């Protein structure tokens, strides 16, 4: 039997909740963050659209240059 891929064992809702909590800790809110209802078999997470200031804040957090 072939080993399961990480995607197969990841609970998508848990992934959304973990990402939301991590973003919240750094002051970034993605209002549209949710499960992708159009493709449940693929376990996709919908990040959604954000304002430009949120995108800049997220980029700064990822770069380690938070204000």
mmCIF file as Biopython writes it, N, C-alpha, C and O atoms, coordinates in Angstrom:
data_model
#
loop_
_atom_site.group_PDB
_atom_site.id
_atom_site.type_symbol
_atom_site.label_atom_id
_atom_site.label_alt_id
_atom_site.label_comp_id
_atom_site.label_asym_id
_atom_site.label_entity_id
_atom_site.label_seq_id
_atom_site.pdbx_PDB_ins_code
_atom_site.Cartn_x
_atom_site.Cartn_y
_atom_site.Cartn_z
_atom_site.occupancy
_atom_site.B_iso_or_equiv
_atom_site.auth_seq_id
_atom_site.auth_asym_id
_atom_site.pdbx_PDB_model_num
ATOM 1   N N  . UNK A ? 1  ? 0.838   -1.176 0.000  1.0 0.0 1  A 1 
ATOM 2   C CA . UNK A ? 1  ? 0.000   0.000  0.000  1.0 0.0 1  A 1 
ATOM 3   C C  . UNK A ? 1  ? 0.886   1.244  0.000  1.0 0.0 1  A 1 
ATOM 4   O O  . UNK A ? 1  ? 1.850   1.331  0.761  1.0 0.0 1  A 1 
ATOM 5   N N  . UNK A ? 2  ? 0.550   2.205  -0.860 1.0 0.0 2  A 1 
ATOM 6   C CA . UNK A ? 2  ? 1.342   3.434  -0.974 1.0 0.0 2  A 1 
ATOM 7   C C  . UNK A ? 2  ? 1.059   4.346  0.215  1.0 0.0 2  A 1 
ATOM 8   O O  . UNK A ? 2  ? -0.066  4.387  0.713  1.0 0.0 2  A 1 
ATOM 9   N N  . UNK A ? 3  ? 2.084   5.085  0.676  1.0 0.0 3  A 1 
ATOM 10  C CA . UNK A ? 3  ? 1.860   6.014  1.794  1.0 0.0 3  A 1 
ATOM 11  C C  . UNK A ? 3  ? 0.924   7.139  1.381  1.0 0.0 3  A 1 
ATOM 12  O O  . UNK A ? 3  ? 0.906   7.562  0.224  1.0 0.0 3  A 1 
ATOM 13  N N  . UNK A ? 4  ? 0.154   7.613  2.340  1.0 0.0 4  A 1 
ATOM 14  C CA . UNK A ? 4  ? -0.762  8.715  2.058  1.0 0.0 4  A 1 
ATOM 15  C C  . UNK A ? 4  ? 0.016   10.010 1.910  1.0 0.0 4  A 1 
ATOM 16  O O  . UNK A ? 4  ? 1.023   10.230 2.584  1.0 0.0 4  A 1 
ATOM 17  N N  . UNK A ? 5  ? -0.470  10.868 1.010  1.0 0.0 5  A 1 
ATOM 18  C CA . UNK A ? 5  ? 0.114   12.188 0.854  1.0 0.0 5  A 1 
ATOM 19  C C  . UNK A ? 5  ? -0.332  13.052 2.031  1.0 0.0 5  A 1 
ATOM 20  O O  . UNK A ? 5  ? -1.357  12.775 2.654  1.0 0.0 5  A 1 
ATOM 21  N N  . UNK A ? 6  ? 0.437   14.099 2.335  1.0 0.0 6  A 1 
ATOM 22  C CA . UNK A ? 6  ? 0.090   14.992 3.437  1.0 0.0 6  A 1 
ATOM 23  C C  . UNK A ? 6  ? -1.301  15.585 3.230  1.0 0.0 6  A 1 
ATOM 24  O O  . UNK A ? 6  ? -2.050  15.773 4.189  1.0 0.0 6  A 1 
ATOM 25  N N  . UNK A ? 7  ? -1.645  15.878 1.973  1.0 0.0 7  A 1 
ATOM 26  C CA . UNK A ? 7  ? -2.948  16.455 1.683  1.0 0.0 7  A 1 
ATOM 27  C C  . UNK A ? 7  ? -4.067  15.503 2.089  1.0 0.0 7  A 1 
ATOM 28  O O  . UNK A ? 7  ? -5.123  15.951 2.534  1.0 0.0 7  A 1 
ATOM 29  N N  . UNK A ? 8  ? -3.856  14.215 1.946  1.0 0.0 8  A 1 
ATOM 30  C CA . UNK A ? 8  ? -4.881  13.233 2.272  1.0 0.0 8  A 1 
ATOM 31  C C  . UNK A ? 8  ? -5.185  13.175 3.762  1.0 0.0 8  A 1 
ATOM 32  O O  . UNK A ? 8  ? -6.311  12.863 4.148  1.0 0.0 8  A 1 
ATOM 33  N N  . UNK A ? 9  ? -4.212  13.466 4.594  1.0 0.0 9  A 1 
ATOM 34  C CA . UNK A ? 9  ? -4.410  13.341 6.036  1.0 0.0 9  A 1 
ATOM 35  C C  . UNK A ? 9  ? -4.664  14.681 6.725  1.0 0.0 9  A 1 
ATOM 36  O O  . UNK A ? 9  ? -4.878  14.729 7.936  1.0 0.0 9  A 1 
ATOM 37  N N  . UNK A ? 10 ? -4.640  15.767 5.951  1.0 0.0 10 A 1 
ATOM 38  C CA . UNK A ? 10 ? -4.876  17.079 6.524  1.0 0.0 10 A 1 
ATOM 39  C C  . UNK A ? 10 ? -6.368  17.373 6.543  1.0 0.0 10 A 1 
ATOM 40  O O  . UNK A ? 10 ? -7.033  17.310 5.508  1.0 0.0 10 A 1 
ATOM 41  N N  . UNK A ? 11 ? -6.883  17.689 7.701  1.0 0.0 11 A 1 
ATOM 42  C CA . UNK A ? 11 ? -8.267  18.120 7.818  1.0 0.0 11 A 1 
ATOM 43  C C  . UNK A ? 11 ? -8.330  19.559 7.335  1.0 0.0 11 A 1 
ATOM 44  O O  . UNK A ? 11 ? -7.714  20.446 7.925  1.0 0.0 11 A 1 
ATOM 45  N N  . UNK A ? 12 ? -9.069  19.786 6.270  1.0 0.0 12 A 1 
ATOM 46  C CA . UNK A ? 12 ? -9.092  21.106 5.648  1.0 0.0 12 A 1 
ATOM 47  C C  . UNK A ? 12 ? -9.637  22.175 6.587  1.0 0.0 12 A 1 
ATOM 48  O O  . UNK A ? 12 ? -9.106  23.285 6.631  1.0 0.0 12 A 1 
ATOM 49  N N  . UNK A ? 13 ? -10.670 21.863 7.328  1.0 0.0 13 A 1 
ATOM 50  C CA . UNK A ? 13 ? -11.217 22.853 8.264  1.0 0.0 13 A 1 
ATOM 51  C C  . UNK A ? 13 ? -10.184 23.209 9.329  1.0 0.0 13 A 1 
ATOM 52  O O  . UNK A ? 13 ? -10.068 24.371 9.717  1.0 0.0 13 A 1 
ATOM 53  N N  . UNK A ? 14 ? -9.445  22.228 9.795  1.0 0.0 14 A 1 
ATOM 54  C CA . UNK A ? 14 ? -8.387  22.499 10.774 1.0 0.0 14 A 1 
ATOM 55  C C  . UNK A ? 14 ? -7.308  23.386 10.172 1.0 0.0 14 A 1 
ATOM 56  O O  . UNK A ? 14 ? -6.761  24.255 10.852 1.0 0.0 14 A 1 
ATOM 57  N N  . UNK A ? 15 ? -7.002  23.168 8.899  1.0 0.0 15 A 1 
ATOM 58  C CA . UNK A ? 15 ? -6.005  23.993 8.218  1.0 0.0 15 A 1 
ATOM 59  C C  . UNK A ? 15 ? -6.471  25.438 8.147  1.0 0.0 15 A 1 
ATOM 60  O O  . UNK A ? 15 ? -5.684  26.359 8.366  1.0 0.0 15 A 1 
ATOM 61  N N  . UNK A ? 16 ? -7.743  25.639 7.842  1.0 0.0 16 A 1 
ATOM 62  C CA . UNK A ? 16 ? -8.302  26.990 7.785  1.0 0.0 16 A 1 
ATOM 63  C C  . UNK A ? 16 ? -8.225  27.647 9.163  1.0 0.0 16 A 1 
ATOM 64  O O  . UNK A ? 16 ? -7.813  28.801 9.281  1.0 0.0 16 A 1 
ATOM 65  N N  . UNK A ? 17 ? -8.613  26.926 10.182 1.0 0.0 17 A 1 
ATOM 66  C CA . UNK A ? 17 ? -8.595  27.469 11.540 1.0 0.0 17 A 1 
ATOM 67  C C  . UNK A ? 17 ? -7.178  27.790 11.996 1.0 0.0 17 A 1 
ATOM 68  O O  . UNK A ? 17 ? -6.947  28.811 12.643 1.0 0.0 17 A 1 
ATOM 69  N N  . UNK A ? 18 ? -6.234  26.921 11.662 1.0 0.0 18 A 1 
ATOM 70  C CA . UNK A ? 18 ? -4.837  27.159 12.049 1.0 0.0 18 A 1 
ATOM 71  C C  . UNK A ? 18 ? -4.280  28.386 11.338 1.0 0.0 18 A 1 
ATOM 72  O O  . UNK A ? 18 ? -3.595  29.207 11.948 1.0 0.0 18 A 1 
ATOM 73  N N  . UNK A ? 19 ? -4.576  28.509 10.050 1.0 0.0 19 A 1 
ATOM 74  C CA . UNK A ? 19 ? -4.109  29.673 9.299  1.0 0.0 19 A 1 
ATOM 75  C C  . UNK A ? 19 ? -4.748  30.944 9.829  1.0 0.0 19 A 1 
ATOM 76  O O  . UNK A ? 19 ? -4.065  31.955 9.993  1.0 0.0 19 A 1 
ATOM 77  N N  . UNK A ? 20 ? -6.054  30.912 10.102 1.0 0.0 20 A 1 
ATOM 78  C CA . UNK A ? 20 ? -6.753  32.085 10.632 1.0 0.0 20 A 1 
ATOM 79  C C  . UNK A ? 20 ? -6.132  32.513 11.967 1.0 0.0 20 A 1 
ATOM 80  O O  . UNK A ? 20 ? -5.918  33.704 12.195 1.0 0.0 20 A 1 
ATOM 81  N N  . UNK A ? 21 ? -5.847  31.565 12.837 1.0 0.0 21 A 1 
ATOM 82  C CA . UNK A ? 21 ? -5.253  31.878 14.141 1.0 0.0 21 A 1 
ATOM 83  C C  . UNK A ? 21 ? -3.851  32.473 13.977 1.0 0.0 21 A 1 
ATOM 84  O O  . UNK A ? 21 ? -3.494  33.433 14.661 1.0 0.0 21 A 1 
ATOM 85  N N  . UNK A ? 22 ? -3.068  31.902 13.078 1.0 0.0 22 A 1 
ATOM 86  C CA . UNK A ? 22 ? -1.710  32.409 12.856 1.0 0.0 22 A 1 
ATOM 87  C C  . UNK A ? 22 ? -1.745  33.827 12.294 1.0 0.0 22 A 1 
ATOM 88  O O  . UNK A ? 22 ? -0.965  34.683 12.712 1.0 0.0 22 A 1 
ATOM 89  N N  . UNK A ? 23 ? -2.637  34.073 11.360 1.0 0.0 23 A 1 
ATOM 90  C CA . UNK A ? 23 ? -2.762  35.417 10.799 1.0 0.0 23 A 1 
ATOM 91  C C  . UNK A ? 23 ? -3.254  36.404 11.850 1.0 0.0 23 A 1 
ATOM 92  O O  . UNK A ? 23 ? -2.798  37.546 11.901 1.0 0.0 23 A 1 
ATOM 93  N N  . UNK A ? 24 ? -4.176  35.963 12.681 1.0 0.0 24 A 1 
ATOM 94  C CA . UNK A ? 24 ? -4.701  36.816 13.748 1.0 0.0 24 A 1 
ATOM 95  C C  . UNK A ? 24 ? -3.592  37.234 14.709 1.0 0.0 24 A 1 
ATOM 96  O O  . UNK A ? 24 ? -3.569  38.373 15.175 1.0 0.0 24 A 1 
ATOM 97  N N  . UNK A ? 25 ? -2.670  36.311 15.007 1.0 0.0 25 A 1 
ATOM 98  C CA . UNK A ? 25 ? -1.570  36.624 15.924 1.0 0.0 25 A 1 
ATOM 99  C C  . UNK A ? 25 ? -0.665  37.724 15.391 1.0 0.0 25 A 1 
ATOM 100 O O  . UNK A ? 25 ? -0.011  38.421 16.167 1.0 0.0 25 A 1 
ATOM 101 N N  . UNK A ? 26 ? -0.622  37.887 14.069 1.0 0.0 26 A 1 
ATOM 102 C CA . UNK A ? 26 ? 0.228   38.937 13.495 1.0 0.0 26 A 1 
ATOM 103 C C  . UNK A ? 26 ? -0.590  40.104 12.960 1.0 0.0 26 A 1 
ATOM 104 O O  . UNK A ? 26 ? -0.075  40.959 12.240 1.0 0.0 26 A 1 
ATOM 105 N N  . UNK A ? 27 ? -1.872  40.128 13.319 1.0 0.0 27 A 1 
ATOM 106 C CA . UNK A ? 27 ? -2.710  41.266 12.978 1.0 0.0 27 A 1 
ATOM 107 C C  . UNK A ? 27 ? -3.211  41.318 11.554 1.0 0.0 27 A 1 
ATOM 108 O O  . UNK A ? 27 ? -3.520  42.397 11.049 1.0 0.0 27 A 1 
ATOM 109 N N  . UNK A ? 28 ? -3.300  40.178 10.897 1.0 0.0 28 A 1 
ATOM 110 C CA . UNK A ? 28 ? -3.785  40.131 9.523  1.0 0.0 28 A 1 
ATOM 111 C C  . UNK A ? 28 ? -5.096  39.351 9.491  1.0 0.0 28 A 1 
ATOM 112 O O  . UNK A ? 28 ? -5.181  38.237 10.007 1.0 0.0 28 A 1 
ATOM 113 N N  . UNK A ? 29 ? -6.114  39.949 8.880  1.0 0.0 29 A 1 
ATOM 114 C CA . UNK A ? 29 ? -7.415  39.302 8.759  1.0 0.0 29 A 1 
ATOM 115 C C  . UNK A ? 29 ? -7.741  39.126 7.283  1.0 0.0 29 A 1 
ATOM 116 O O  . UNK A ? 29 ? -7.765  40.095 6.523  1.0 0.0 29 A 1 
ATOM 117 N N  . UNK A ? 30 ? -7.989  37.888 6.884  1.0 0.0 30 A 1 
ATOM 118 C CA . UNK A ? 30 ? -8.465  37.599 5.538  1.0 0.0 30 A 1 
ATOM 119 C C  . UNK A ? 30 ? -9.954  37.255 5.669  1.0 0.0 30 A 1 
ATOM 120 O O  . UNK A ? 30 ? -10.296 36.119 5.998  1.0 0.0 30 A 1 
ATOM 121 N N  . UNK A ? 31 ? -10.839 38.222 5.415  1.0 0.0 31 A 1 
ATOM 122 C CA . UNK A ? 31 ? -12.260 38.012 5.663  1.0 0.0 31 A 1 
ATOM 123 C C  . UNK A ? 31 ? -12.861 36.847 4.892  1.0 0.0 31 A 1 
ATOM 124 O O  . UNK A ? 31 ? -13.820 36.234 5.361  1.0 0.0 31 A 1 
ATOM 125 N N  . UNK A ? 32 ? -12.328 36.532 3.736  1.0 0.0 32 A 1 
ATOM 126 C CA . UNK A ? 32 ? -12.907 35.475 2.902  1.0 0.0 32 A 1 
ATOM 127 C C  . UNK A ? 32 ? -12.251 34.119 3.108  1.0 0.0 32 A 1 
ATOM 128 O O  . UNK A ? 32 ? -12.550 33.180 2.370  1.0 0.0 32 A 1 
ATOM 129 N N  . UNK A ? 33 ? -11.380 33.991 4.075  1.0 0.0 33 A 1 
ATOM 130 C CA . UNK A ? 33 ? -10.694 32.725 4.329  1.0 0.0 33 A 1 
ATOM 131 C C  . UNK A ? 33 ? -11.710 31.651 4.691  1.0 0.0 33 A 1 
ATOM 132 O O  . UNK A ? 33 ? -12.455 31.794 5.660  1.0 0.0 33 A 1 
ATOM 133 N N  . UNK A ? 34 ? -11.738 30.556 3.897  1.0 0.0 34 A 1 
ATOM 134 C CA . UNK A ? 34 ? -12.711 29.486 4.120  1.0 0.0 34 A 1 
ATOM 135 C C  . UNK A ? 34 ? -12.346 28.268 3.293  1.0 0.0 34 A 1 
ATOM 136 O O  . UNK A ? 34 ? -11.413 28.300 2.492  1.0 0.0 34 A 1 
ATOM 137 N N  . UNK A ? 35 ? -13.087 27.206 3.496  1.0 0.0 35 A 1 
ATOM 138 C CA . UNK A ? 35 ? -12.965 26.038 2.639  1.0 0.0 35 A 1 
ATOM 139 C C  . UNK A ? 35 ? -13.460 26.416 1.254  1.0 0.0 35 A 1 
ATOM 140 O O  . UNK A ? 35 ? -14.367 27.238 1.128  1.0 0.0 35 A 1 
ATOM 141 N N  . UNK A ? 36 ? -12.887 25.836 0.222  1.0 0.0 36 A 1 
ATOM 142 C CA . UNK A ? 36 ? -13.360 26.070 -1.136 1.0 0.0 36 A 1 
ATOM 143 C C  . UNK A ? 36 ? -14.515 25.109 -1.401 1.0 0.0 36 A 1 
ATOM 144 O O  . UNK A ? 36 ? -14.288 23.912 -1.577 1.0 0.0 36 A 1 
ATOM 145 N N  . UNK A ? 37 ? -15.753 25.611 -1.433 1.0 0.0 37 A 1 
ATOM 146 C CA . UNK A ? 37 ? -16.898 24.719 -1.587 1.0 0.0 37 A 1 
ATOM 147 C C  . UNK A ? 37 ? -17.014 24.099 -2.976 1.0 0.0 37 A 1 
ATOM 148 O O  . UNK A ? 37 ? -17.730 23.113 -3.153 1.0 0.0 37 A 1 
ATOM 149 N N  . UNK A ? 38 ? -16.324 24.657 -3.954 1.0 0.0 38 A 1 
ATOM 150 C CA . UNK A ? 38 ? -16.436 24.150 -5.324 1.0 0.0 38 A 1 
ATOM 151 C C  . UNK A ? 38 ? -15.605 22.898 -5.571 1.0 0.0 38 A 1 
ATOM 152 O O  . UNK A ? 38 ? -15.800 22.215 -6.576 1.0 0.0 38 A 1 
ATOM 153 N N  . UNK A ? 39 ? -14.689 22.594 -4.674 1.0 0.0 39 A 1 
ATOM 154 C CA . UNK A ? 39 ? -13.807 21.452 -4.925 1.0 0.0 39 A 1 
ATOM 155 C C  . UNK A ? 39 ? -13.485 20.696 -3.632 1.0 0.0 39 A 1 
ATOM 156 O O  . UNK A ? 39 ? -12.320 20.632 -3.238 1.0 0.0 39 A 1 
ATOM 157 N N  . UNK A ? 40 ? -14.477 20.133 -2.975 1.0 0.0 40 A 1 
ATOM 158 C CA . UNK A ? 40 ? -14.221 19.472 -1.689 1.0 0.0 40 A 1 
ATOM 159 C C  . UNK A ? 40 ? -13.242 18.309 -1.784 1.0 0.0 40 A 1 
ATOM 160 O O  . UNK A ? 40 ? -12.518 18.038 -0.825 1.0 0.0 40 A 1 
ATOM 161 N N  . UNK A ? 41 ? -13.204 17.626 -2.903 1.0 0.0 41 A 1 
ATOM 162 C CA . UNK A ? 41 ? -12.284 16.503 -3.067 1.0 0.0 41 A 1 
ATOM 163 C C  . UNK A ? 41 ? -10.829 16.916 -3.135 1.0 0.0 41 A 1 
ATOM 164 O O  . UNK A ? 41 ? -9.941  16.114 -2.846 1.0 0.0 41 A 1 
ATOM 165 N N  . UNK A ? 42 ? -10.575 18.155 -3.513 1.0 0.0 42 A 1 
ATOM 166 C CA . UNK A ? 42 ? -9.195  18.642 -3.630 1.0 0.0 42 A 1 
ATOM 167 C C  . UNK A ? 42 ? -8.681  19.239 -2.332 1.0 0.0 42 A 1 
ATOM 168 O O  . UNK A ? 42 ? -7.487  19.514 -2.214 1.0 0.0 42 A 1 
ATOM 169 N N  . UNK A ? 43 ? -9.553  19.444 -1.361 1.0 0.0 43 A 1 
ATOM 170 C CA . UNK A ? 43 ? -9.185  20.032 -0.070 1.0 0.0 43 A 1 
ATOM 171 C C  . UNK A ? 43 ? -8.510  21.390 -0.234 1.0 0.0 43 A 1 
ATOM 172 O O  . UNK A ? 43 ? -7.474  21.651 0.378  1.0 0.0 43 A 1 
ATOM 173 N N  . UNK A ? 44 ? -9.098  22.253 -1.060 1.0 0.0 44 A 1 
ATOM 174 C CA . UNK A ? 44 ? -8.548  23.580 -1.287 1.0 0.0 44 A 1 
ATOM 175 C C  . UNK A ? 44 ? -9.063  24.560 -0.245 1.0 0.0 44 A 1 
ATOM 176 O O  . UNK A ? 44 ? -10.179 24.435 0.259  1.0 0.0 44 A 1 
ATOM 177 N N  . UNK A ? 45 ? -8.221  25.538 0.063  1.0 0.0 45 A 1 
ATOM 178 C CA . UNK A ? 45 ? -8.571  26.611 0.983  1.0 0.0 45 A 1 
ATOM 179 C C  . UNK A ? 45 ? -8.689  27.889 0.159  1.0 0.0 45 A 1 
ATOM 180 O O  . UNK A ? 45 ? -7.778  28.249 -0.588 1.0 0.0 45 A 1 
ATOM 181 N N  . UNK A ? 46 ? -9.819  28.562 0.306  1.0 0.0 46 A 1 
ATOM 182 C CA . UNK A ? 46 ? -10.064 29.823 -0.385 1.0 0.0 46 A 1 
ATOM 183 C C  . UNK A ? 46 ? -9.510  30.955 0.471  1.0 0.0 46 A 1 
ATOM 184 O O  . UNK A ? 46 ? -9.975  31.169 1.590  1.0 0.0 46 A 1 
ATOM 185 N N  . UNK A ? 47 ? -8.522  31.682 -0.044 1.0 0.0 47 A 1 
ATOM 186 C CA . UNK A ? 47 ? -7.947  32.793 0.706  1.0 0.0 47 A 1 
ATOM 187 C C  . UNK A ? 47 ? -8.737  34.073 0.475  1.0 0.0 47 A 1 
ATOM 188 O O  . UNK A ? 47 ? -8.766  34.946 1.342  1.0 0.0 47 A 1 
ATOM 189 N N  . UNK A ? 48 ? -9.368  34.194 -0.669 1.0 0.0 48 A 1 
ATOM 190 C CA . UNK A ? 48 ? -10.226 35.334 -0.957 1.0 0.0 48 A 1 
ATOM 191 C C  . UNK A ? 48 ? -9.461  36.580 -1.354 1.0 0.0 48 A 1 
ATOM 192 O O  . UNK A ? 48 ? -8.245  36.567 -1.544 1.0 0.0 48 A 1 
ATOM 193 N N  . UNK A ? 49 ? -10.217 37.650 -1.471 1.0 0.0 49 A 1 
ATOM 194 C CA . UNK A ? 49 ? -9.646  38.943 -1.859 1.0 0.0 49 A 1 
ATOM 195 C C  . UNK A ? 49 ? -9.454  39.807 -0.620 1.0 0.0 49 A 1 
ATOM 196 O O  . UNK A ? 49 ? -10.188 39.678 0.359  1.0 0.0 49 A 1 
ATOM 197 N N  . UNK A ? 50 ? -8.453  40.694 -0.673 1.0 0.0 50 A 1 
ATOM 198 C CA . UNK A ? 50 ? -8.190  41.602 0.437  1.0 0.0 50 A 1 
ATOM 199 C C  . UNK A ? 50 ? -7.876  42.993 -0.111 1.0 0.0 50 A 1 
ATOM 200 O O  . UNK A ? 50 ? -7.513  43.158 -1.276 1.0 0.0 50 A 1 
ATOM 201 N N  . UNK A ? 51 ? -8.027  43.978 0.758  1.0 0.0 51 A 1 
ATOM 202 C CA . UNK A ? 51 ? -7.646  45.344 0.387  1.0 0.0 51 A 1 
ATOM 203 C C  . UNK A ? 51 ? -6.121  45.399 0.243  1.0 0.0 51 A 1 
ATOM 204 O O  . UNK A ? 51 ? -5.400  44.544 0.759  1.0 0.0 51 A 1 
ATOM 205 N N  . UNK A ? 52 ? -5.657  46.411 -0.461 1.0 0.0 52 A 1 
ATOM 206 C CA . UNK A ? 52 ? -4.223  46.577 -0.704 1.0 0.0 52 A 1 
ATOM 207 C C  . UNK A ? 52 ? -3.440  46.712 0.602  1.0 0.0 52 A 1 
ATOM 208 O O  . UNK A ? 52 ? -2.337  46.175 0.711  1.0 0.0 52 A 1 
ATOM 209 N N  . UNK A ? 53 ? -3.989  47.419 1.595  1.0 0.0 53 A 1 
ATOM 210 C CA . UNK A ? 53 ? -3.260  47.593 2.853  1.0 0.0 53 A 1 
ATOM 211 C C  . UNK A ? 53 ? -3.083  46.270 3.583  1.0 0.0 53 A 1 
ATOM 212 O O  . UNK A ? 53 ? -2.066  46.058 4.243  1.0 0.0 53 A 1 
ATOM 213 N N  . UNK A ? 54 ? -4.061  45.379 3.472  1.0 0.0 54 A 1 
ATOM 214 C CA . UNK A ? 54 ? -3.943  44.062 4.092  1.0 0.0 54 A 1 
ATOM 215 C C  . UNK A ? 54 ? -2.889  43.236 3.365  1.0 0.0 54 A 1 
ATOM 216 O O  . UNK A ? 54 ? -2.107  42.523 3.994  1.0 0.0 54 A 1 
ATOM 217 N N  . UNK A ? 55 ? -2.871  43.333 2.046  1.0 0.0 55 A 1 
ATOM 218 C CA . UNK A ? 55 ? -1.857  42.614 1.269  1.0 0.0 55 A 1 
ATOM 219 C C  . UNK A ? 55 ? -0.451  43.075 1.634  1.0 0.0 55 A 1 
ATOM 220 O O  . UNK A ? 55 ? 0.462   42.258 1.747  1.0 0.0 55 A 1 
ATOM 221 N N  . UNK A ? 56 ? -0.278  44.369 1.818  1.0 0.0 56 A 1 
ATOM 222 C CA . UNK A ? 56 ? 1.033   44.912 2.211  1.0 0.0 56 A 1 
ATOM 223 C C  . UNK A ? 56 ? 1.400   44.428 3.610  1.0 0.0 56 A 1 
ATOM 224 O O  . UNK A ? 56 ? 2.544   44.041 3.849  1.0 0.0 56 A 1 
ATOM 225 N N  . UNK A ? 57 ? 0.439   44.446 4.542  1.0 0.0 57 A 1 
ATOM 226 C CA . UNK A ? 57 ? 0.703   43.958 5.899  1.0 0.0 57 A 1 
ATOM 227 C C  . UNK A ? 57 ? 1.112   42.496 5.888  1.0 0.0 57 A 1 
ATOM 228 O O  . UNK A ? 57 ? 2.045   42.101 6.587  1.0 0.0 57 A 1 
ATOM 229 N N  . UNK A ? 58 ? 0.411   41.690 5.093  1.0 0.0 58 A 1 
ATOM 230 C CA . UNK A ? 58 ? 0.741   40.273 4.986  1.0 0.0 58 A 1 
ATOM 231 C C  . UNK A ? 58 ? 2.139   40.090 4.406  1.0 0.0 58 A 1 
ATOM 232 O O  . UNK A ? 58 ? 2.911   39.268 4.900  1.0 0.0 58 A 1 
ATOM 233 N N  . UNK A ? 59 ? 2.464   40.837 3.379  1.0 0.0 59 A 1 
ATOM 234 C CA . UNK A ? 59 ? 3.799   40.749 2.779  1.0 0.0 59 A 1 
ATOM 235 C C  . UNK A ? 59 ? 4.882   41.117 3.786  1.0 0.0 59 A 1 
ATOM 236 O O  . UNK A ? 59 ? 5.929   40.472 3.839  1.0 0.0 59 A 1 
ATOM 237 N N  . UNK A ? 60 ? 4.635   42.143 4.578  1.0 0.0 60 A 1 
ATOM 238 C CA . UNK A ? 60 ? 5.620   42.569 5.580  1.0 0.0 60 A 1 
ATOM 239 C C  . UNK A ? 60 ? 5.803   41.506 6.655  1.0 0.0 60 A 1 
ATOM 240 O O  . UNK A ? 60 ? 6.920   41.264 7.114  1.0 0.0 60 A 1 
ATOM 241 N N  . UNK A ? 61 ? 4.715   40.878 7.052  1.0 0.0 61 A 1 
ATOM 242 C CA . UNK A ? 61 ? 4.806   39.803 8.045  1.0 0.0 61 A 1 
ATOM 243 C C  . UNK A ? 61 ? 5.626   38.655 7.480  1.0 0.0 61 A 1 
ATOM 244 O O  . UNK A ? 61 ? 6.485   38.102 8.166  1.0 0.0 61 A 1 
ATOM 245 N N  . UNK A ? 62 ? 5.361   38.300 6.239  1.0 0.0 62 A 1 
ATOM 246 C CA . UNK A ? 62 ? 6.101   37.203 5.617  1.0 0.0 62 A 1 
ATOM 247 C C  . UNK A ? 62 ? 7.574   37.528 5.450  1.0 0.0 62 A 1 
ATOM 248 O O  . UNK A ? 62 ? 8.428   36.645 5.515  1.0 0.0 62 A 1 
ATOM 249 N N  . UNK A ? 63 ? 7.862   38.801 5.235  1.0 0.0 63 A 1 
ATOM 250 C CA . UNK A ? 63 ? 9.263   39.239 5.102  1.0 0.0 63 A 1 
ATOM 251 C C  . UNK A ? 63 ? 9.920   39.479 6.463  1.0 0.0 63 A 1 
ATOM 252 O O  . UNK A ? 63 ? 11.132  39.679 6.546  1.0 0.0 63 A 1 
ATOM 253 N N  . UNK A ? 64 ? 9.123   39.458 7.518  1.0 0.0 64 A 1 
ATOM 254 C CA . UNK A ? 64 ? 9.670   39.697 8.853  1.0 0.0 64 A 1 
ATOM 255 C C  . UNK A ? 64 ? 9.896   41.163 9.158  1.0 0.0 64 A 1 
ATOM 256 O O  . UNK A ? 64 ? 10.730  41.502 9.997  1.0 0.0 64 A 1 
ATOM 257 N N  . UNK A ? 65 ? 9.158   42.039 8.483  1.0 0.0 65 A 1 
ATOM 258 C CA . UNK A ? 65 ? 9.349   43.483 8.685  1.0 0.0 65 A 1 
ATOM 259 C C  . UNK A ? 65 ? 8.055   44.134 9.139  1.0 0.0 65 A 1 
ATOM 260 O O  . UNK A ? 65 ? 7.648   45.162 8.597  1.0 0.0 65 A 1 
ATOM 261 N N  . UNK A ? 66 ? 7.404   43.535 10.138 1.0 0.0 66 A 1 
ATOM 262 C CA . UNK A ? 66 ? 6.154   44.102 10.649 1.0 0.0 66 A 1 
ATOM 263 C C  . UNK A ? 66 ? 6.384   45.500 11.187 1.0 0.0 66 A 1 
ATOM 264 O O  . UNK A ? 66 ? 7.458   45.825 11.694 1.0 0.0 66 A 1 
ATOM 265 N N  . UNK A ? 67 ? 5.361   46.311 11.067 1.0 0.0 67 A 1 
ATOM 266 C CA . UNK A ? 67 ? 5.423   47.673 11.628 1.0 0.0 67 A 1 
ATOM 267 C C  . UNK A ? 67 ? 5.006   47.646 13.060 1.0 0.0 67 A 1 
ATOM 268 O O  . UNK A ? 67 ? 4.988   48.687 13.717 1.0 0.0 67 A 1 
#
